[in-house]
Amino acid sequence: MSASKQSNSIEDGEAPLESIVDDAIARSENGRVSLRAVLSAWDDRSYGPLFIVLGFVGGTPLAVIPGAAAVVGVVIAILALQMALGLNHPWLPEAALKQSVSEDKLREMRRKLDKPLRFIDHLITQRWTWAAGEAMRRAAAIFVTALGVVMIPFDAVPFAVAAPAWTIVLFGVAITARDGLVMTLALAGCLAVGFLAVRAF
């Protein structure tokens, strides 16, 4: 495991997005960081970073390939359903858990993303705990499941998939940071996506 000591931990509620990367780096073994190790480090917040990453992939040109956003939506829905059912960690195939990235690459990514992560972390914090408690997080998982399903038909409409995808990112941030304000914004985004779905289909 890396000997470097990070100033913040994801449990502190301080700099949550920076901390998820720092905690991952701290789980390095033999110069590599496995998905199994980082999910263990993130504990019951592990769904949040997954929603952030997958939502980002689904809502950007990274998913420009026809059908790609729909596949991402299915994966998100499966993960969110597990959270809604009360699983502390998402179940993933053994082959996925064994996937790893080099510590050097992770550190390089951390360096390149330092400024945007710092900027976002200044905007989010652990607040409005009534809107980010366990019951609300369980409800959020249900909404994320629905949004993942909505991404499937939205994939056929140019740029439409960005709406549910970025709403999922908001839910991911809220779950990771325990930020009730962001959770409220995500719920509002969910209502907007529902309105778009009714109008579009």
Secondary structure, DSSP 8 states (H G I E B T S, - for coil): ------S--GGGTSSHHHHHHHHHHHT-BTTEEEHHHHHHHHGGGTHHHHHHHHHHHHHSGGG-STTHHHHHHHHHHHHHHHHHTT-SS----HHHHT-EEEHHHHHHHHHHTHHHHHHHHHH--SB-GGGSSHHHHHHHHHHHHHHHHHHHHHTTSTTTTHHHHHHHHHHHHHHHHTBHHHHHHHHHHHHHHHHHHHHH-
